[in-house]
Amino acid sequence: MFEILIAVAILFIISSIAYPSLRDYSKTLDLKNGSKQVIGNLKLAQQYTVTEQVKYSIRIDLLANTYALYKKGDPDELILAFELDDQVYFSQAVGLVDDEVVFNPTGAVDFSGDIYLTHQQTGLVTKISIKPSGYVTWEDYVEE
């Protein structure tokens, strides 16, 4: 009986040490999943543009924390709308005109720029960079 109590005590100590790490990991995972979702949808817009030879764009609404895929035209046609996880938000968009990434039929973008996603609780930031060629990268961002 005493051995069981010791084993339970050891498990309790180990789990109390590991719990904070796992909690922080799940918050980091929310940010990474949000970043991957945005990147995937940027690539979707690029693929539609190249395939159909018609401009598509991703419009970011910083205040509503949403973004949408549009087919460019007169008027623009909403294709899909997306929301980020409750804990992740768009903190800023730099270099983009009207917070919009527009792909042209070659797969390149009209204006390159960066999109910053931030986790509300941890303050961790991910920077998504859209290069002039349409190439999209992301990295953990730390202010210097």
N, C-alpha and C positions, 0 to 999 in steps of 0.2 A: 504494500500500500504506500509506503514511504517513497518507493522508487517512482511510482506513478505521479505523486505530487512534485517530485523533483523534475521529472520529464515535462509536466505541465508548466512548471515555473520557468524552465529553460525555453520552452516554446513561446511563452508569453513575453519573455525578455527579448528574444530574437524578433518576434513580430512587432513589438513596440519600437524596436530600432529600425526595422525595415519599412514600416508604414509611412513615415514622412517622405521617404525616397520614392515610394510607389505613388503617393499622392502628387508629388511634383512631376513625376514622369507622365502621369495622365494629363496634367495641364499642358505640358510640353507637347504631348501627342495631339491635343486639340488644335494647337497652333500649326503643327506640321500638317495635319489633315486638312485644315482650312487652306493652307498655302498650296498643297497639292491639288485641291479642288479648283482653286482659281487658275492655277497653271494648266490643268487639264482642260478647262473651259476656254482659256486663251488659245490653246492648241486646236480645240474644236473649231473655234472661229476661223483660225488660220486655214484649217483643212477645208472647211466649207468654201472659203474664199478661193483657194487654189482650184478646188474641184469644179465649182460653178462659174469661176471667173467673174464673180460679182463681189463687191466689198462687203465684209461683215465686220462688226465691231463688238467690243465688250465695253459697256458703260457702267461706271462705278458711281453709286450714290453714297458718298461718305457719311451723310447724316442719317440715312435710313439703314446703313450697314448692309446694303444689298448690291447686286450687280446683275446685268442682263446681257443676253446675246441678241444683237440686232442685225437684220439684213438691211444694208444701206439702200436707200431709194428715195422716192418722193411720194409719199412719206416713208420714213423708216419703218420696217416691220419687226415687231417684237417676236423673237423665236422662243426663247426660254428666259426665265427669271430665276435667280439664285439668292439664297441667304446664307450668311456665315453662321457658324455655331454661336450661341449666346455669349460665350466667353471670349470670342475673338472679334475684333473690329478693324475696319480700315482706318489707320491713323493718318495717312496722307497719300497723295498721288503727286509725284514730281515729274515735270517735263511733258505730261500729257495735256493735250488741248481739251478742255471741258471734261476732264477726268474720263477720257474715252481712248481706248486702244483700237485703231482702225487698221485693218489688214488690207493690202492691195492685192491684185490678182497674181503677183509674183510670190506672195507669201511674206513680203516685207511689211513694215508698218509705216504709216504716214508720219508719225512722230514717236520717237523712242522715249522711254521714261522708266520710272521706278514706282512700284506700289508697295506700301508698308502695311503689314498686318501686325497687330499687337494683341497680346493676351491680357485681359483685364486684370486678373489677379496677380500674375507673376511679373507683368511688365516686359516680358520677353517680346522681341520684335523680329519679324522675318521681312527681308527685302526681296521683292520679286523684280528683276530687271528685264525689260523688254528692249532688246538691241535693235538698231535700225534694220537689220536683216530679217527681223522677226524671231530671232533666237531668244528663248526665254530661259533665265536662270533664277535660282533662289539661294539665299544664304541667311544664316542667323546674323542679325545686325546688332552691333554694339556701338552706341554713341561714344565718340572720343572726346 
